Amino acid sequence: MKLAAIFFGCDGVLVDSERDGHRVALNQAIAEVKPGLECSVDAYGKLLMVRGEERLMGVWKEMGWDGMSMPMAEQIYKRKSEIFTEMLEQKAIPLRPGVGELIDAAIAAGIQVAVCSSNTQKNVELIVNSMGMVRASNIHIFAGGRVVNRKPHPDIFNLAKGTLGVDAADCLVIEDDQAGLDAAKAANIACLIARSTYTKDQDFKLADRVEESLSDVDLEALVTLPSSMVGLNA
């Protein structure tokens, strides 16, 4: 397998944005309204899974806030978004272990590096820029509204392939969740999953390789990821 390009997801891949970003911002927003109440890592994971007002209110109650209302929740989430953006601007969300080293090795080897995300262009740029300008200047960004269909559709990866002029067989996607994996496979690209906090228990059967952290792999392991294993869990 000749490796011409690596396509990283952003949230959950470069940074553990749900645990270290959105959850932290939510706690700061809550503290402005009800000091002393905190959303734990496990509780935030439950918030990510629920849909609908009744189930959402059940999670708030489990957190110990019986008096929560939907208008109040909307106010808190609006403030949380503002705080999250401030955290990005202040480079307060740490990179996941191994990310910087792997990107440095790819750049040194002449492998094109891109970040392909459903997040906004601004947020992705802030996260990429937090790596330092040397890295950032060597990273292509494909984000947000540049495609009609977001992951799990393959559009963002197909755009990256076409723009960079590389074949699917010469690319590798690094993701942390099922939507990213499905998008990679729909684009016929091999995919390594680096589990994040809230995807650690998912079963990624179609991944070519699954790791707990990118610090557990080096560039040599990715370059030699055998094409015959595409679709299997190495």
Buried (B, 14 or more C-beta within 10 A) or exposed (E): BEBBBBBBBBBBBBBBBBBBBBBBBBBBBBEEEBEEBBBEEEBBBBBEEBEEEEEBBEBBEEBEBEEBEEEBBEBBEEBBBEBBBEBBEEBBBEBBBBBBBBBBBBBEEEBBBBBBBBBEBEBBBBBBBBBEEEBBEBBBBBBBEBBEEBBBBBBBBBBBBEEBEBEBEBBBBBBBBBBBBBBBBBBBBBBBBBBBBBBEEBEBEBBBBBBEEBBEBEBEBBBEBEEEEBEEEB
